[in-house]
């Protein structure tokens, strides 16, 4: 798809702004570019200029993708990206109004994240054969993902110097290059130590890298590689219905909330900028909350 020169120039400068000024990660910048190019393709098809579109034009674009079955969360991301792009154009004096200023975000709660039960997580974490090097790696990685709620990108980018083994913490670089400390449990620590001592060196095969989780060639695992690993163990255990790349992260947050952790602490561990993003897990855990209420409130009529 070929865009006009003005659109290309504005988009290129905006992406540089995101990377240099805002400090967003490469993957985030790529996702922004893809959303804006998607919008640019729509404008080209409709013979519209990006600096003179109306709110109606934008809404027609969003409705088009909604009709194609786009998830509510994806629509919200789409709106967020375009709002940011047009705010940038206002600052750069390319336009004098934001056509998305009156467009509100769709309710994300309709698209509640799926998660595994504690029993299912246990089954998934027990699936790797730790007598093999790759199985030991997989066990350590899955345990760490569930213990910390790290994103897949954060997991593959984890380096040995960011593990504070003596204190049971890991220093994670998240979105926007922001660092956060996350504790991890004894089980994750035990298997991580075993992998680092007995597995990682054999995978390195003489190569030099600080990446923690390596593939069979001694190189850093990719996001696609992690997803294939999770999918493999999902098929092995028969847990396939709710499996997504974020499944252990969602399960981590949901289980913490169900066990009584406060929302602010979960927000910090997940690296969410806004508490509203973390609040979605309160909807996931509502059945647990209901059960606690029914069990302990003196006037509950649902007591067994």
C-alpha positions as CSV (number, residue, x, y, z in Angstrom):
1,X,0.0,0.0,0.0
2,X,1.4,3.4,-1.1
3,X,0.6,6.5,1.0
4,X,1.1,10.1,0.0
5,X,4.3,11.8,1.0
6,X,2.7,14.0,3.6
7,X,1.3,11.0,5.5
8,X,4.6,9.1,5.3
9,X,6.5,12.1,6.6
10,X,4.2,12.7,9.5
11,X,4.1,9.0,10.4
12,X,7.9,8.7,10.2
13,X,8.4,11.7,12.5
14,X,5.8,10.4,14.9
15,X,7.5,7.0,15.2
16,X,10.8,8.7,15.9
17,X,9.1,10.8,18.6
18,X,7.7,7.6,20.2
19,X,11.1,5.9,20.2
20,X,13.4,8.8,21.1
21,X,11.2,11.1,23.2
22,X,8.7,8.7,24.8
23,X,11.2,5.8,25.1
24,X,8.7,3.2,23.9
25,X,10.0,-0.3,23.1
26,X,10.6,-1.5,19.5
27,X,7.6,-3.8,19.7
28,X,5.3,-1.0,20.9
29,X,6.4,1.3,18.1
30,X,5.8,-1.4,15.6
31,X,2.3,-1.9,16.9
32,X,1.6,1.8,16.6
33,X,2.9,1.9,13.1
34,X,0.7,-1.0,12.0
35,X,-2.4,0.6,13.5
36,X,-1.7,4.0,11.8
37,X,-0.9,2.4,8.5
38,X,-4.2,0.5,8.8
39,X,-5.9,3.8,9.2
40,X,-3.9,5.3,6.3
41,X,-5.0,2.5,4.0
42,X,-8.6,3.3,4.9
43,X,-8.1,7.0,4.2
44,X,-6.5,6.2,0.9
45,X,-9.4,4.0,-0.2
46,X,-11.8,6.8,0.8
47,X,-9.7,9.5,-0.8
48,X,-9.3,11.3,2.5
49,X,-6.4,13.4,3.8
50,X,-5.2,12.5,7.3
51,X,-5.0,16.2,8.3
52,X,-8.6,17.0,7.5
53,X,-10.6,13.9,8.6
54,X,-13.7,14.3,10.7
55,X,-14.9,12.4,13.8
56,X,-17.4,10.6,11.5
57,X,-14.6,9.5,9.2
58,X,-12.7,7.9,12.2
59,X,-15.9,6.3,13.6
60,X,-16.6,4.7,10.2
61,X,-13.1,3.3,10.2
62,X,-13.5,1.8,13.7
63,X,-17.0,0.4,12.9
64,X,-15.6,-1.2,9.8
65,X,-13.1,-3.3,11.9
66,X,-15.8,-3.9,14.6
67,X,-18.0,-5.5,11.9
68,X,-15.0,-7.7,10.9
69,X,-15.0,-9.1,14.4
70,X,-12.2,-7.1,16.0
71,X,-11.9,-7.6,19.7
72,X,-13.0,-4.7,22.1
73,X,-9.5,-4.5,23.5
74,X,-8.1,-4.1,20.0
75,X,-10.6,-1.3,19.2
76,X,-9.5,0.4,22.4
77,X,-5.9,0.1,21.4
78,X,-6.7,1.4,17.9
79,X,-8.4,4.5,19.4
80,X,-5.6,5.1,21.8
81,X,-3.0,5.0,19.1
82,X,-4.9,7.4,16.8
83,X,-5.6,9.8,19.7
84,X,-1.9,9.9,20.4
85,X,-1.0,10.4,16.7
86,X,-3.4,13.3,16.4
87,X,-2.2,14.9,19.6
88,X,1.3,14.8,18.2
89,X,0.1,16.5,15.0
90,X,-1.6,19.2,17.0
91,X,1.7,19.9,18.9
92,X,3.5,20.0,15.6
93,X,0.9,22.4,14.3
94,X,-0.1,20.1,11.4
95,X,-3.7,20.3,12.5
96,X,-5.7,22.5,14.9
97,X,-8.1,19.9,16.3
98,X,-8.2,16.2,17.2
99,X,-10.9,14.3,15.4
100,X,-10.8,11.7,18.1
101,X,-11.3,14.1,21.1
102,X,-15.0,13.2,21.3
103,X,-14.6,9.4,20.8
104,X,-14.6,7.4,24.0
105,X,-13.0,4.0,24.6
106,X,-15.2,0.9,24.4
107,X,-15.7,-1.0,27.6
108,X,-12.9,-3.5,27.9
109,X,-14.7,-5.5,30.5
110,X,-16.6,-7.3,27.8
111,X,-13.3,-9.0,26.8
112,X,-12.2,-10.4,30.1
113,X,-8.8,-12.2,29.9
114,X,-8.9,-16.0,30.1
115,X,-6.8,-17.7,32.8
116,X,-6.0,-21.1,34.1
117,X,-7.1,-22.6,37.4
118,X,-4.4,-23.2,40.0
119,X,-4.7,-26.9,39.3
120,X,-4.3,-26.4,35.6
121,X,-1.2,-24.2,36.1
122,X,0.3,-26.9,38.3
123,X,-0.3,-29.4,35.6
124,X,1.2,-27.2,33.0
125,X,4.3,-26.4,35.1
126,X,4.7,-30.1,35.9
127,X,4.7,-31.1,32.2
128,X,8.4,-30.5,31.2
129,X,10.8,-33.4,31.6
130,X,13.5,-31.9,33.8
131,X,15.9,-34.8,33.2
132,X,16.6,-33.2,29.8
133,X,18.3,-29.8,29.2
134,X,15.4,-28.3,27.2
135,X,12.9,-29.6,29.7
136,X,14.9,-28.1,32.6
137,X,14.9,-24.8,30.7
138,X,11.2,-24.9,30.0
139,X,10.4,-25.7,33.6
140,X,12.6,-22.8,34.9
141,X,11.0,-20.4,32.4
142,X,7.4,-21.4,33.0
143,X,7.9,-21.3,36.8
144,X,9.4,-17.8,36.5
145,X,6.6,-16.6,34.2
146,X,4.0,-17.7,36.6
147,X,6.0,-16.5,39.7
148,X,6.4,-13.0,38.4
149,X,3.7,-12.3,35.8
150,X,6.4,-11.2,33.3
151,X,5.3,-10.6,29.7
152,X,6.7,-12.9,27.0
153,X,8.8,-10.0,25.7
154,X,10.2,-9.4,29.2
155,X,10.9,-13.1,29.6
156,X,12.9,-13.5,26.4
157,X,14.8,-10.3,27.2
158,X,15.7,-11.3,30.7
159,X,19.5,-11.2,31.3
160,X,21.6,-12.9,34.0
161,X,22.6,-9.6,35.6
162,X,19.0,-8.8,36.3
163,X,18.4,-11.7,38.6
164,X,19.0,-11.0,42.3
165,X,19.1,-14.6,43.4
166,X,20.1,-13.8,47.0
167,X,17.0,-11.7,47.6
168,X,14.6,-13.5,45.3
169,X,13.9,-10.6,43.0
170,X,14.2,-10.0,39.3
171,X,14.7,-6.6,37.7
172,X,12.4,-6.4,34.6
173,X,12.6,-3.8,31.8
174,X,9.0,-3.3,30.7
175,X,7.1,-1.1,28.3
176,X,8.7,2.3,27.8
177,X,12.0,1.0,29.1
178,X,10.7,1.3,32.7
179,X,12.3,-0.9,35.3
180,X,10.5,-2.7,38.1
181,X,11.4,-5.2,40.8
182,X,9.4,-8.4,41.0
183,X,9.8,-11.1,43.7
184,X,9.8,-14.7,42.8
185,X,9.0,-17.8,44.9
186,X,11.3,-20.6,46.2
187,X,10.1,-23.1,43.6
188,X,11.0,-20.8,40.7
189,X,14.3,-20.0,42.4
190,X,15.2,-23.7,42.8
191,X,14.6,-24.6,39.1
192,X,16.2,-21.4,37.9
193,X,19.3,-22.2,39.8
194,X,19.3,-25.8,38.4
195,X,18.9,-24.5,34.9
196,X,21.6,-21.9,35.2
197,X,24.0,-24.4,36.8
198,X,23.2,-27.5,34.7
199,X,21.4,-26.5,31.5
200,X,22.2,-23.0,30.3
201,X,26.0,-23.6,29.9
202,X,25.3,-26.7,27.7
203,X,23.0,-24.7,25.5
204,X,25.5,-21.9,25.1
205,X,28.0,-24.2,23.3
206,X,30.8,-21.7,23.7
207,X,28.7,-18.6,22.7
208,X,28.7,-15.5,24.8
209,X,25.4,-13.9,25.8
210,X,23.7,-12.6,28.9
211,X,20.3,-13.8,27.9
212,X,18.8,-16.3,30.4
213,X,16.6,-18.5,28.3
214,X,18.3,-19.9,25.2
215,X,17.2,-22.1,22.3
216,X,19.0,-25.3,21.3
217,X,21.5,-23.2,19.2
218,X,22.6,-21.2,22.2
219,X,20.8,-18.0,21.0
220,X,18.1,-16.0,22.9
221,X,14.7,-17.6,22.7
222,X,12.2,-15.6,20.6
223,X,8.6,-14.7,21.5
224,X,7.5,-17.3,18.9
225,X,9.7,-19.9,20.5
226,X,8.1,-19.3,23.9
227,X,4.6,-19.5,22.4
228,X,5.5,-22.8,20.7
229,X,6.8,-24.2,24.1
230,X,3.6,-23.2,25.9
231,X,1.4,-24.6,23.1
232,X,3.4,-27.9,23.2
233,X,2.8,-28.4,26.9
234,X,-0.8,-27.3,26.5
235,X,-1.3,-30.1,24.0
236,X,0.6,-32.6,26.3
237,X,-1.7,-31.8,29.2
238,X,-4.9,-31.3,27.3
239,X,-5.1,-27.7,28.4
240,X,-5.8,-26.0,25.1
241,X,-9.0,-24.1,25.3
242,X,-7.8,-21.1,27.3
243,X,-4.2,-21.0,26.2
244,X,-2.8,-17.7,24.9
245,X,0.6,-16.2,25.0
246,X,-0.4,-14.2,28.1
247,X,-2.0,-17.1,29.9
248,X,0.5,-17.3,32.8
249,X,0.5,-13.6,33.3
250,X,-3.3,-13.5,33.5
251,X,-3.3,-16.5,35.8
252,X,-0.6,-14.9,38.0
253,X,-2.7,-11.7,38.5
254,X,-6.0,-13.5,39.0
255,X,-4.6,-16.0,41.5
256,X,-2.9,-13.2,43.6
257,X,-6.2,-11.3,43.7
258,X,-8.1,-14.4,44.6
259,X,-5.7,-15.1,47.5
260,X,-6.2,-11.6,48.9
261,X,-3.4,-9.5,47.3
262,X,-4.2,-5.8,47.0
263,X,-4.7,-4.3,43.5
264,X,-2.0,-1.7,43.8
265,X,0.7,-4.3,44.5
266,X,-0.5,-6.4,41.6
267,X,-0.4,-3.2,39.4
268,X,3.3,-2.6,40.4
269,X,4.3,-6.2,39.7
270,X,2.5,-6.3,36.3
271,X,4.0,-2.9,35.3
272,X,0.7,-1.3,34.5
273,X,0.8,2.5,34.2
274,X,-2.8,2.9,35.2
275,X,-4.6,1.0,37.9
276,X,-7.7,0.9,35.6
277,X,-5.8,-1.6,33.5
278,X,-5.3,-3.9,36.5
279,X,-8.9,-3.5,37.6
280,X,-10.0,-5.9,34.8
281,X,-8.9,-8.8,37.1
282,X,-11.4,-7.9,39.7
283,X,-14.0,-9.0,37.1
284,X,-12.2,-12.2,36.6
285,X,-12.1,-12.9,40.3
286,X,-15.7,-12.0,41.0
287,X,-16.8,-15.6,41.6
288,X,-14.1,-16.0,44.3
289,X,-15.2,-12.8,45.9
290,X,-18.8,-14.0,45.8
291,X,-17.8,-17.2,47.5
292,X,-15.9,-15.4,50.2
293,X,-18.9,-13.1,50.8
294,X,-21.4,-16.0,51.0
295,X,-19.1,-17.9,53.4
296,X,-18.4,-15.1,55.9
297,X,-21.2,-12.5,55.8
298,X,-23.6,-13.2,58.7
299,X,-26.7,-12.4,56.6
300,X,-25.8,-14.2,53.4
301,X,-28.6,-16.5,52.3
302,X,-26.3,-18.6,50.1
303,X,-24.5,-20.3,53.0
304,X,-24.3,-24.1,52.7
